[in-house]
Amino acid sequence: MKKYIQILKISARNQLAYLPAFLARNLFFVLVVFIFASLWRAIYADRPLLAGRTMTQVLWYLTLTEVVELSKTNVYMTIQEEVKDGTIAYTLTRPFSYIVYYFFQAMGQNLVKMG
């Protein structure tokens, strides 16, 4: 299990190494939430509740769903490329589970993106 935790840590550090991309992704998130907040402010302008929910509840829901949606990694694309170019043969010979390796690598990326 230690090696998979190390994979998670390395993956998280790699995400933080590209600071401009990290900041751009977070700026995009703030922009999306601002647009949604403006939209819902206009919808809730004349009423305190809509379908039993306050505007604050709706905005928290939207914020959390956007965090999850924007932090997803496309690990399947990496695996697809490895299959296409044949590097999967090299990866399969490593002393760890192929699936668990990519799971922890994706989790390291997701933790940084969600943070």
C-alpha positions in Angstrom: 0.0 0.0 0.0 2.9 2.3 0.6 3.9 2.4 -3.0 0.4 3.4 -4.0 0.4 6.3 -1.5 3.7 7.4 -3.0 2.1 7.3 -6.4 -0.8 9.5 -5.1 1.7 12.0 -3.5 3.8 12.2 -6.7 0.7 12.7 -8.8 -0.5 15.5 -6.5 3.0 17.2 -6.6 3.0 17.0 -10.4 -0.3 18.8 -10.5 1.1 21.6 -8.3 4.2 21.8 -10.4 2.3 23.4 -13.2 1.1 26.4 -11.3 -0.1 28.5 -14.2 -2.4 25.7 -15.4 -3.6 25.2 -11.8 -4.4 28.8 -11.4 -6.1 29.0 -14.8 -8.3 26.1 -13.9 -9.3 27.7 -10.6 -10.0 31.0 -12.3 -12.3 29.2 -14.7 -14.1 27.6 -11.7 -14.6 31.0 -10.1 -15.9 32.4 -13.4 -18.4 29.5 -13.7 -19.6 29.9 -10.2 -20.0 33.7 -10.7 -22.1 33.1 -13.8 -24.3 30.6 -12.0 -24.7 32.9 -9.0 -25.7 35.7 -11.2 -28.2 33.5 -13.0 -29.7 32.2 -9.8 -29.8 35.7 -8.3 -32.0 36.8 -11.2 -34.2 33.7 -10.9 -34.6 34.2 -7.1 -35.1 38.0 -7.4 -38.8 38.1 -6.5 -39.1 35.0 -4.2 -37.3 33.6 -1.2 -37.9 29.9 -2.1 -38.0 28.0 -5.3 -39.1 24.3 -5.1 -38.4 24.4 -1.4 -34.8 25.6 -1.7 -33.2 28.9 -0.9 -30.8 30.6 -3.2 -27.9 29.8 -0.8 -28.8 26.1 -0.9 -28.9 26.1 -4.7 -25.6 27.9 -4.9 -23.9 25.5 -2.6 -25.3 22.6 -4.5 -24.0 24.0 -7.8 -20.6 24.8 -6.3 -20.1 21.3 -5.0 -21.2 19.7 -8.3 -18.9 22.0 -10.3 -16.0 21.1 -8.0 -16.6 17.4 -8.7 -17.2 17.9 -12.4 -14.2 20.1 -13.0 -11.8 18.0 -11.0 -12.4 14.8 -12.9 -9.4 13.2 -14.6 -9.6 11.4 -17.9 -7.5 8.4 -16.9 -9.1 6.4 -19.6 -7.4 8.6 -22.2 -4.0 7.7 -20.7 -4.8 4.0 -20.8 -6.2 4.3 -24.3 -2.9 6.0 -25.5 -0.8 3.3 -23.8 -2.8 0.6 -25.6 -2.5 2.4 -28.9 1.2 3.0 -28.8 2.2 -0.2 -27.0 3.7 1.2 -23.8 1.1 -0.8 -21.9 3.6 -3.7 -22.2 6.2 -1.7 -20.3 3.7 -0.6 -17.6 2.3 -4.1 -17.1 5.8 -5.4 -16.2 6.1 -3.0 -13.2 5.7 -4.5 -9.7 2.3 -3.1 -9.0 -1.3 -3.5 -10.2 -2.0 -1.6 -13.4 -5.5 -0.6 -12.4 -4.6 0.4 -8.8 -1.6 2.4 -10.1 -3.9 4.5 -12.3 -6.5 4.7 -9.6 -4.1 6.3 -7.1 -2.5 8.5 -9.8 -6.0 9.9 -10.7 -6.9 10.3 -7.0 -3.7 12.4 -6.5 -4.7 14.6 -9.4 -8.3 14.8 -8.2 -7.3 15.8 -4.6 -5.3 18.8 -5.9 -8.0 19.8 -8.3 -10.7 19.6 -5.7 -8.7 21.5 -3.2 
